[in-house]
């Protein structure tokens, strides 16, 4: 190879920088593949709310059963369970 041919190709591709304005350079980001993340079907907050709702329903059922048992036992003949309003 000649030395002269190398300098000729370098002068053919002369770099020009703008004196005014913005210098723009394209930068391509390459995609990096990573493992897929598994998302929960229900969030932790939703699970807590459902547990609270279930506990509240269980308490309500227990109170209703206790009231039914008290009404069943008190209605047999004892008036002590029912206060007189009049």
ROKOLBA-926042 format. One record per residue: residue number from 1; residue in three letters; x, y, z of N, C-alpha, C, O, CB in turn. Coordinates in Angstrom, 1 decimal. Glycine has a CB too. Layout:
<atoms>
ATOM pos code   n_xx   n_yy   n_zz  ca_xx  ca_yy  ca_zz   c_xx   c_yy   c_zz   o_xx   o_yy   o_zz  cb_xx  cb_yy  cb_zz
ATOM NUM  ALA      X      Y      Z      X      Y      Z      X      Y      Z      X      Y      Z      X      Y      Z
...
</atoms>
This chain:
<atoms>
ATOM pos code   n_xx   n_yy   n_zz  ca_xx  ca_yy  ca_zz   c_xx   c_yy   c_zz   o_xx   o_yy   o_zz  cb_xx  cb_yy  cb_zz
ATOM   1  UNK    0.8   -1.2    0.0    0.0    0.0    0.0    0.9    1.2    0.0    2.0    1.3    0.6   -0.9    0.0    1.2
ATOM   2  UNK    0.4    2.2   -0.6    1.1    3.4   -0.7    0.7    4.3    0.4   -0.4    4.3    1.0    0.9    4.1   -2.0
ATOM   3  UNK    1.6    5.2    0.8    1.3    6.2    1.8    0.5    7.3    1.3   -0.3    7.8    2.0    2.6    6.7    2.4
ATOM   4  UNK    0.6    7.6    0.1   -0.2    8.7   -0.6   -1.6    8.3   -0.7   -2.5    9.2   -0.6    0.4    9.0   -1.9
ATOM   5  UNK   -2.0    7.1   -1.0   -3.4    6.7   -1.1   -4.1    6.8    0.2   -5.3    7.1    0.2   -3.5    5.3   -1.7
ATOM   6  UNK   -3.4    6.5    1.3   -4.0    6.6    2.6   -4.4    8.1    3.0   -5.4    8.3    3.6   -3.1    6.0    3.7
ATOM   7  UNK   -3.5    9.0    2.7   -3.8   10.4    3.0   -4.8   11.0    2.1   -5.6   11.9    2.5   -2.5   11.2    2.9
ATOM   8  UNK   -4.9   10.5    0.9   -5.9   11.0   -0.1   -7.3   10.6    0.4   -8.3   11.4    0.3   -5.7   10.4   -1.5
ATOM   9  UNK   -7.5    9.3    0.9   -8.8    8.9    1.4   -9.2    9.7    2.7  -10.3    9.9    2.9   -8.8    7.4    1.7
ATOM  10  UNK   -8.2   10.0    3.5   -8.4   10.8    4.7   -8.9   12.2    4.4   -9.7   12.8    5.1   -7.2   10.8    5.6
ATOM  11  UNK   -8.3   12.8    3.3   -8.7   14.1    3.0  -10.1   14.1    2.3  -10.7   15.2    2.3   -7.6   14.8    2.1
ATOM  12  UNK  -10.4   13.0    1.7  -11.7   12.9    1.0  -12.9   12.9    2.0  -14.0   13.4    1.7  -11.8   11.7    0.1
ATOM  13  UNK  -12.6   12.4    3.2  -13.6   12.4    4.2  -13.3   13.4    5.3  -13.0   13.1    6.4  -13.7   11.0    4.9
ATOM  14  UNK  -13.4   14.6    4.9  -13.1   15.7    5.9  -14.2   15.9    6.8  -15.4   16.0    6.5  -12.8   17.0    5.1
ATOM  15  UNK  -13.9   16.0    8.1  -14.9   16.2    9.2  -15.3   17.6    9.3  -14.4   18.5    9.3  -14.4   15.6   10.5
ATOM  16  UNK  -16.6   17.9    9.3  -17.0   19.3    9.4  -17.9   19.4   10.7  -18.8   18.6   10.9  -17.9   19.7    8.2
ATOM  17  UNK  -17.5   20.3   11.6  -18.2   20.6   12.8  -18.9   21.9   12.6  -18.4   22.9   12.2  -17.3   20.6   14.0
ATOM  18  UNK  -20.2   22.0   13.1  -21.0   23.2   12.9  -20.4   24.3   13.9  -20.1   24.0   15.0  -22.5   23.0   13.1
ATOM  19  UNK  -20.5   25.5   13.5  -20.0   26.6   14.3  -21.2   27.2   15.1  -21.0   27.7   16.2  -19.4   27.7   13.5
ATOM  20  UNK  -22.4   27.0   14.6  -23.6   27.5   15.3  -24.6   26.3   15.3  -24.5   25.5   14.4  -24.2   28.8   14.6
ATOM  21  UNK  -25.4   26.3   16.3  -26.5   25.3   16.4  -26.1   24.2   17.3  -25.1   24.3   18.1  -26.8   24.8   15.0
ATOM  22  UNK  -26.8   23.1   17.2  -26.6   22.0   18.1  -25.9   20.8   17.3  -26.3   20.5   16.2  -28.0   21.5   18.6
ATOM  23  UNK  -25.0   20.2   17.9  -24.3   19.1   17.4  -25.2   17.8   17.7  -25.5   17.6   18.9  -22.9   18.9   17.9
ATOM  24  UNK  -25.5   17.1   16.7  -26.4   15.9   16.9  -25.7   14.7   16.6  -25.0   14.5   15.6  -27.7   16.1   16.0
ATOM  25  UNK  -25.8   13.7   17.5  -25.2   12.4   17.3  -26.2   11.3   17.7  -26.8   11.4   18.8  -23.9   12.3   18.2
ATOM  26  UNK  -26.4   10.4   16.8  -27.4    9.3   17.1  -26.7    8.2   17.9  -25.6    7.8   17.6  -27.9    8.7   15.8
ATOM  27  UNK  -27.4    7.8   18.9  -26.8    6.7   19.8  -27.9    5.7   19.8  -29.0    5.9   20.3  -26.4    7.3   21.2
ATOM  28  UNK  -27.6    4.5   19.4  -28.5    3.4   19.4  -28.3    2.5   20.6  -27.2    2.0   20.9  -28.4    2.5   18.1
ATOM  29  UNK  -29.4    2.4   21.4  -29.3    1.6   22.6  -29.7    0.1   22.2  -30.7   -0.1   21.5  -30.3    2.1   23.7
ATOM  30  UNK  -28.9   -0.8   22.6  -29.1   -2.2   22.2  -30.0   -2.8   23.3  -29.9   -2.5   24.5  -27.8   -3.0   22.1
ATOM  31  UNK  -30.9   -3.6   22.9  -31.9   -4.3   23.8  -31.1   -5.3   24.6  -30.4   -6.1   24.1  -33.1   -4.9   23.0
ATOM  32  UNK  -31.4   -5.3   25.9  -30.8   -6.3   26.8  -32.0   -7.2   27.3  -32.9   -6.7   27.9  -30.0   -5.7   28.0
ATOM  33  UNK  -32.0   -8.4   26.9  -33.0   -9.3   27.4  -32.8   -9.8   28.8  -31.7  -10.2   29.1  -33.2  -10.5   26.4
ATOM  34  UNK  -33.8   -9.8   29.6  -33.7  -10.3   31.0  -34.8  -11.2   31.3  -35.8  -11.3   30.5  -33.6   -9.1   32.0
ATOM  35  UNK  -34.8  -11.9   32.4  -35.8  -12.8   32.7  -37.1  -12.1   33.0  -37.1  -11.0   33.5  -35.4  -13.6   34.0
ATOM  36  UNK  -38.2  -12.7   32.6  -39.5  -12.1   32.8  -39.8  -12.2   34.3  -39.5  -13.1   35.0  -40.6  -12.8   32.0
ATOM  37  UNK  -40.5  -11.1   34.8  -40.8  -11.1   36.2  -42.3  -11.6   36.4  -43.2  -11.1   35.6  -40.6   -9.7   36.8
ATOM  38  UNK  -42.5  -12.4   37.3  -43.8  -12.9   37.6  -44.6  -11.9   38.4  -44.1  -11.5   39.5  -43.8  -14.3   38.2
ATOM  39  UNK  -45.8  -11.5   38.0  -46.6  -10.6   38.7  -47.6  -11.4   39.5  -48.2  -12.3   39.0  -47.3   -9.6   37.8
ATOM  40  UNK  -47.9  -11.0   40.8  -48.9  -11.7   41.5  -50.3  -11.4   41.0  -50.5  -10.3   40.5  -48.8  -11.3   43.0
ATOM  41  UNK  -51.1  -12.4   41.1  -52.5  -12.2   40.6  -53.3  -11.2   41.5  -54.1  -10.5   41.0  -53.3  -13.6   40.5
ATOM  42  UNK  -52.9  -11.3   42.8  -53.6  -10.4   43.7  -52.5   -9.6   44.5  -51.4  -10.2   44.8  -54.5  -11.1   44.7
ATOM  43  UNK  -52.7   -8.4   44.7  -51.7   -7.6   45.4  -51.8   -7.9   46.9  -52.8   -8.5   47.4  -51.9   -6.1   45.2
ATOM  44  UNK  -50.8   -7.6   47.6  -50.7   -7.9   49.1  -51.8   -7.1   49.8  -52.5   -7.6   50.7  -49.4   -7.5   49.7
ATOM  45  UNK  -52.1   -5.8   49.3  -53.1   -5.0   49.9  -54.5   -5.6   49.7  -55.3   -5.6   50.6  -53.1   -3.6   49.4
ATOM  46  UNK  -54.7   -6.1   48.5  -56.0   -6.7   48.2  -56.2   -8.0   49.1  -57.3   -8.2   49.5  -56.1   -7.1   46.7
ATOM  47  UNK  -55.2   -8.8   49.3  -55.3   -9.9   50.1  -55.6   -9.5   51.6  -56.4  -10.2   52.2  -54.0  -10.8   50.1
ATOM  48  UNK  -55.0   -8.5   52.1  -55.3   -8.0   53.4  -56.7   -7.5   53.5  -57.4   -7.8   54.5  -54.3   -6.9   53.8
ATOM  49  UNK  -57.2   -6.8   52.5  -58.6   -6.3   52.6  -59.6   -7.5   52.6  -60.6   -7.5   53.3  -58.9   -5.4   51.4
ATOM  50  UNK  -59.3   -8.5   51.7  -60.2   -9.7   51.7  -60.2  -10.4   53.0  -61.2  -10.9   53.5  -59.8  -10.6   50.6
ATOM  51  UNK  -59.0  -10.5   53.7  -58.9  -11.2   55.0  -59.7  -10.4   56.0  -60.4  -11.0   56.8  -57.5  -11.3   55.4
ATOM  52  UNK  -59.6   -9.1   56.0  -60.4   -8.2   56.9  -61.9   -8.4   56.7  -62.6   -8.5   57.7  -60.0   -6.8   56.8
ATOM  53  UNK  -62.3   -8.4   55.5  -63.7   -8.6   55.1  -64.2   -9.9   55.6  -65.3  -10.1   56.1  -63.9   -8.4   53.6
ATOM  54  UNK  -63.4  -11.0   55.4  -63.8  -12.3   55.8  -63.9  -12.4   57.3  -64.9  -13.0   57.9  -62.8  -13.4   55.3
ATOM  55  UNK  -63.0  -11.8   58.1  -63.0  -11.8   59.5  -64.3  -11.0   60.0  -64.9  -11.5   61.0  -61.8  -11.1   60.1
ATOM  56  UNK  -64.6   -9.9   59.4  -65.8   -9.2   59.8  -67.1  -10.0   59.5  -68.0  -10.0   60.3  -65.9   -7.8   59.0
ATOM  57  UNK  -67.1  -10.7   58.4  -68.3  -11.5   58.1  -68.4  -12.7   59.1  -69.5  -13.0   59.5  -68.2  -12.1   56.7
ATOM  58  UNK  -67.3  -13.3   59.5  -67.3  -14.3   60.5  -67.8  -13.8   61.8  -68.6  -14.5   62.5  -65.9  -15.0   60.6
ATOM  59  UNK  -67.4  -12.6   62.2  -67.8  -12.1   63.5  -69.3  -11.8   63.5  -70.0  -12.1   64.4  -67.1  -10.8   63.8
ATOM  60  UNK  -69.8  -11.3   62.3  -71.2  -11.0   62.2  -72.0  -12.3   62.3  -73.1  -12.3   63.0  -71.5  -10.3   60.9
ATOM  61  UNK  -71.6  -13.3   61.7  -72.3  -14.6   61.7  -72.3  -15.2   63.2  -73.3  -15.7   63.6  -71.6  -15.7   60.8
ATOM  62  UNK  -71.2  -15.0   63.8  -71.1  -15.5   65.2  -72.1  -14.7   66.1  -72.8  -15.3   67.0  -69.7  -15.4   65.8
ATOM  63  UNK  -72.2  -13.4   65.9  -73.1  -12.6   66.7  -74.5  -12.9   66.4  -75.4  -13.0   67.3  -72.8  -11.1   66.5
ATOM  64  UNK  -74.8  -13.2   65.1  -76.2  -13.6   64.8  -76.6  -14.9   65.4  -77.7  -15.1   65.9  -76.4  -13.6   63.3
ATOM  65  UNK  -75.6  -15.9   65.4  -75.9  -17.2   66.0  -76.1  -17.0   67.5  -77.0  -17.7   68.1  -74.7  -18.1   65.7
ATOM  66  UNK  -75.3  -16.2   68.1  -75.5  -16.0   69.6  -76.8  -15.4   69.9  -77.5  -15.8   70.9  -74.4  -15.1   70.1
ATOM  67  UNK  -77.3  -14.4   69.1  -78.6  -13.8   69.3  -79.7  -14.8   69.1  -80.7  -14.8   69.8  -78.7  -12.6   68.4
ATOM  68  UNK  -79.6  -15.6   68.1  -80.6  -16.6   67.8  -80.7  -17.6   69.0  -81.8  -18.0   69.4  -80.3  -17.4   66.5
ATOM  69  UNK  -79.5  -18.0   69.5  -79.5  -18.9   70.6  -80.1  -18.3   71.9  -80.8  -19.0   72.6  -78.0  -19.4   70.9
ATOM  70  UNK  -79.8  -17.0   72.1  -80.4  -16.3   73.3  -81.9  -16.2   73.1  -82.6  -16.3   74.1  -79.7  -15.0   73.5
ATOM  71  UNK  -82.3  -15.9   71.9  -83.8  -15.8   71.7  -84.4  -17.1   71.9  -85.6  -17.2   72.4  -84.1  -15.2   70.3
ATOM  72  UNK  -83.8  -18.2   71.4  -84.4  -19.5   71.5  -84.5  -20.0   73.0  -85.5  -20.6   73.4  -83.6  -20.5   70.7
ATOM  73  UNK  -83.4  -19.7   73.8  -83.4  -20.1   75.2  -84.3  -19.2   76.0  -85.0  -19.6   76.9  -82.0  -20.1   75.7
ATOM  74  UNK  -84.3  -17.9   75.7  -85.1  -16.9   76.5  -86.6  -17.0   76.2  -87.3  -16.6   77.1  -84.6  -15.5   76.2
ATOM  75  UNK  -87.0  -17.4   75.1  -88.4  -17.5   74.7  -89.1  -18.6   75.3  -90.4  -18.7   75.2  -88.5  -17.5   73.3
ATOM  76  UNK  -88.5  -19.5   76.0  -89.1  -20.7   76.5  -90.1  -20.4   77.7  -91.1  -21.0   77.8  -88.1  -21.7   77.0
ATOM  77  UNK  -89.8  -19.4   78.5  -90.7  -19.1   79.6  -90.0  -18.1   80.5  -90.7  -17.7   81.5  -91.0  -20.3   80.3
ATOM  78  UNK  -88.8  -17.7   80.3  -88.2  -16.8   81.2  -88.4  -15.4   80.7  -88.0  -15.1   79.5  -86.7  -17.1   81.5
ATOM  79  UNK  -88.9  -14.5   81.5  -89.1  -13.1   81.0  -87.9  -12.3   81.5  -87.9  -11.0   81.3  -90.4  -12.6   81.6
ATOM  80  UNK  -86.9  -12.9   82.2  -85.8  -12.1   82.6  -84.9  -11.6   81.5  -84.2  -10.6   81.6  -85.0  -13.0   83.6
ATOM  81  UNK  -84.9  -12.4   80.4  -84.1  -12.0   79.3  -84.6  -10.8   78.6  -83.9  -10.0   77.9  -83.9  -13.1   78.3
ATOM  82  UNK  -86.0  -10.6   78.7  -86.6   -9.4   78.0  -87.0   -8.4   79.0  -87.8   -8.7   79.9  -87.9   -9.9   77.2
ATOM  83  UNK  -86.5   -7.2   78.9  -86.9   -6.2   79.9  -88.2   -5.6   79.5  -88.6   -5.5   78.4  -85.8   -5.0   79.9
ATOM  84  UNK  -89.0   -5.2   80.5  -90.3   -4.6   80.3  -90.1   -3.1   80.0  -89.5   -2.4   80.8  -91.2   -4.8   81.6
ATOM  85  UNK  -90.7   -2.7   78.9  -90.5   -1.3   78.5  -91.6   -0.5   79.1  -91.4    0.7   79.3  -90.6   -1.2   77.0
ATOM  86  UNK  -92.8   -1.0   79.3  -93.9   -0.3   79.8  -93.9    0.0   81.2  -94.8    0.7   81.8  -95.2   -1.0   79.5
</atoms>
